[in-house]
């Protein structure tokens, strides 16, 4: 009788242990599944945001090419051939938002490329802000074009941050099919600046503006951080999505060099 009782007790204990272990395993499995499910939403949301940011960077590259194409297509209201043929780097800030260049709201994002032995470099993304402007735009959308004219200006650009008028001399660039013989653009400025608003394209005084690398857009476009020097010196291959801008720069620069 005692043996039978002992056996019953042991069986009950073993059954309880097995049940508890089984229940724990089920609970752990549910918890893991819940964690995985909970993690899926943020992962997908993050992927969607990254794709959206990448799309914005690509849109900026394409818009920069469109801006330059439209400006240079104007027969007598464009960057002179001699100026473009001499430029070491070309930088474009497309479609600044309304009020982007009035007092208190001077800020924009752009893309730049420089000459290398292999051709025009992979694009570098930058921001520009602050400073005083010789022309107060007054609220409409503005396109900004900057040409870096010599090695010193290019070195400033490669530093990833510089101030126009302080670190690099800047001046409003000449406009037209050809640069007038009485202008000294080739000697007096490291950076020539232009603006286009409401169809009017003109040289722009841009003193005190700070240019620096746009790290967020760089990561969005390349998928990682790429220093200015790496891209602008031609040490990285330009992705296919860069060619709407690079091809346009190369086309107009080549045409200017033939003249």
C-alpha positions in Angstrom: 0.0 0.0 0.0 2.8 2.4 0.9 4.7 1.5 -2.2 1.6 2.2 -4.3 1.2 5.6 -2.6 4.8 6.5 -3.2 4.5 5.6 -6.8 1.4 7.7 -7.2 3.1 10.7 -5.6 6.2 10.4 -7.8 4.0 10.1 -10.9 2.1 13.2 -9.9 5.4 15.1 -9.3 6.8 14.1 -12.6 3.6 15.1 -14.4 3.6 18.5 -12.7 7.3 19.1 -13.7 6.7 18.1 -17.3 3.6 20.3 -17.6 5.5 23.2 -16.1 8.3 22.8 -18.5 5.9 22.5 -21.5 4.1 25.6 -20.4 7.3 27.5 -20.0 8.4 26.5 -23.5 5.1 27.7 -24.9 5.3 31.0 -23.0 8.8 31.6 -24.2 7.8 30.8 -27.8 5.0 33.2 -27.6 7.2 35.9 -26.1 9.8 35.4 -28.8 7.1 35.5 -31.5 5.7 38.7 -29.9 9.1 40.3 -29.9 9.8 39.4 -33.5 6.4 40.7 -34.5 6.9 43.9 -32.6 10.3 44.3 -34.2 9.0 43.8 -37.7 7.0 47.0 -37.8 9.9 49.3 -36.8 12.2 47.5 -39.2 9.8 48.0 -42.1 9.1 51.6 -41.1 12.8 52.2 -41.0 13.4 50.6 -44.4 10.5 52.7 -45.8 12.0 55.9 -44.3 15.5 55.0 -45.7 14.0 54.4 -49.1 12.2 57.8 -48.9 15.4 59.6 -47.9 17.3 58.0 -50.7 14.7 59.0 -53.2 15.0 62.6 -52.0 18.7 62.6 -52.5 18.3 61.1 -56.0 15.6 63.8 -56.8 18.1 66.5 -55.8 20.7 65.1 -58.1 18.3 65.0 -61.0 17.0 68.5 -60.3 20.5 69.8 -60.2 21.1 68.4 -63.7 17.8 69.9 -64.9 18.7 73.4 -63.5 22.1 73.5 -65.2 20.6 72.2 -68.5 17.9 74.9 -68.5 20.4 77.6 -67.7 22.9 76.7 -70.3 20.3 76.2 -72.9 19.5 79.9 -72.9 21.5 81.5 -75.8 22.6 84.7 -74.1 21.7 84.3 -70.5 23.9 81.6 -69.1 27.3 80.9 -67.6 29.8 82.1 -70.2 31.7 79.3 -72.1 35.1 80.6 -70.9 34.0 80.5 -67.3 32.5 77.0 -67.4 35.5 75.7 -69.3 37.8 76.9 -66.6 35.8 75.7 -63.6 37.3 73.0 -61.4 34.0 72.2 -59.7 30.3 72.8 -60.3 27.8 73.0 -57.5 24.1 73.5 -57.8 21.4 74.1 -55.2 18.1 73.4 -57.0 14.7 74.9 -56.1 15.2 76.5 -52.8 11.9 76.7 -50.9 10.0 79.9 -50.8 11.8 82.4 -48.6 15.0 80.4 -48.8 17.2 83.5 -49.3 15.4 86.2 -47.4 16.7 87.3 -44.0 16.4 84.7 -41.3 15.7 81.8 -43.6 18.8 81.4 -45.8 19.3 77.7 -46.2 19.5 75.2 -49.0 20.8 71.8 -50.0 22.8 71.1 -53.1 25.2 68.7 -54.9 28.7 69.3 -56.4 31.1 67.5 -58.7 34.8 68.3 -59.6 37.1 67.5 -62.5 39.3 64.4 -62.1 41.6 62.5 -64.4 38.7 60.1 -65.1 36.1 62.8 -65.8 33.7 64.4 -63.4 33.6 63.0 -59.9 30.9 61.2 -58.0 28.5 63.8 -56.4 29.1 65.3 -53.0 26.1 66.7 -51.0 26.3 69.9 -49.1 24.3 72.5 -47.3 24.6 76.3 -47.5 23.3 78.8 -45.0 23.8 82.1 -43.3 25.6 85.1 -44.6 24.4 88.3 -46.4 23.2 88.2 -50.0 23.7 91.0 -52.5 20.3 90.3 -53.9 17.3 89.7 -51.6 15.2 87.2 -53.4 11.9 88.1 -51.8 10.2 84.8 -51.4 10.1 82.9 -54.7 11.9 79.7 -55.4 15.6 80.1 -56.3 18.2 78.1 -58.0 21.8 78.6 -57.0 24.9 77.8 -59.1 28.5 78.0 -57.8 31.6 77.5 -59.8 34.9 76.8 -58.0 37.5 78.3 -60.3 40.9 77.2 -59.1 42.8 74.7 -57.0 42.7 76.8 -53.9 38.9 77.1 -54.1 38.7 73.3 -54.7 40.9 72.7 -51.6 38.4 74.7 -49.6 35.6 72.6 -50.9 37.4 69.4 -50.1 37.8 70.5 -46.5 34.0 69.8 -46.2 33.3 73.2 -44.7 34.2 76.7 -45.6 32.9 80.3 -45.5 32.5 82.3 -48.7 34.3 85.6 -48.5 36.5 84.5 -45.5 38.0 81.1 -46.4 37.4 81.5 -50.1 36.9 84.6 -52.1 33.6 84.8 -53.9 32.1 87.1 -56.5 29.0 87.4 -58.7 29.8 85.6 -61.9 29.5 87.2 -65.3 26.5 86.2 -67.5 26.2 85.7 -71.2 27.5 83.6 -74.1 31.0 84.9 -73.5 32.6 86.7 -70.6 33.3 90.4 -71.3 36.9 91.2 -71.9 36.9 93.8 -69.2 36.0 91.4 -66.4 38.7 90.0 -64.1 36.7 86.9 -63.1 39.6 84.6 -63.7 41.9 86.4 -61.2 39.7 87.8 -58.5 37.5 85.0 -57.3 37.9 81.4 -56.2 34.1 80.9 -56.3 31.7 82.5 -58.8 28.1 82.5 -57.8 24.8 82.8 -59.7 21.1 82.7 -59.0 18.0 82.1 -61.0 14.6 83.3 -60.0 11.5 83.8 -62.1 13.5 83.1 -65.2 16.1 85.7 -64.4 19.6 84.4 -64.3 22.3 86.8 -62.8 25.5 86.8 -60.8 24.8 86.9 -57.0 26.9 88.3 -54.2 27.0 85.6 -51.6 29.3 86.8 -48.8 29.4 85.0 -45.5 27.5 81.9 -46.5 28.8 78.7 -44.9 29.1 75.6 -47.0 29.5 72.2 -45.4 29.0 68.6 -46.1 25.4 67.3 -45.9 26.1 64.1 -44.1 22.5 62.9 -43.9 22.0 63.2 -47.7 25.4 61.5 -48.2 24.4 58.5 -46.2 21.0 58.4 -47.8 22.5 58.4 -51.3 25.5 56.1 -50.8 24.2 54.0 -48.0 27.2 55.0 -45.9 29.3 58.0 -45.0 31.6 59.2 -47.9 34.0 62.1 -47.2 34.1 65.0 -49.6 37.6 64.2 -50.5 36.7 60.6 -51.4 33.9 61.5 -53.8 35.3 64.8 -55.3 38.7 63.4 -56.0 37.3 60.6 -57.9 38.2 57.9 -55.4 34.7 56.3 -55.5 32.7 55.1 -58.4 29.6 57.2 -59.2 26.4 55.2 -59.0 24.1 55.2 -61.9 21.6 57.5 -60.2 24.3 60.3 -60.3 24.4 60.5 -64.0 21.5 62.9 -64.6 23.7 65.5 -63.0 27.2 64.3 -64.0 26.2 63.8 -67.7 24.8 67.3 -67.9 27.9 68.9 -66.4 30.1 66.9 -68.7 28.0 67.8 -71.8 28.1 71.6 -71.2 31.7 71.6 -70.0 32.8 69.8 -73.2 30.8 72.1 -75.4 32.4 75.1 -73.6 35.9 73.7 -74.1 35.3 73.4 -77.9 34.6 77.1 -78.3 
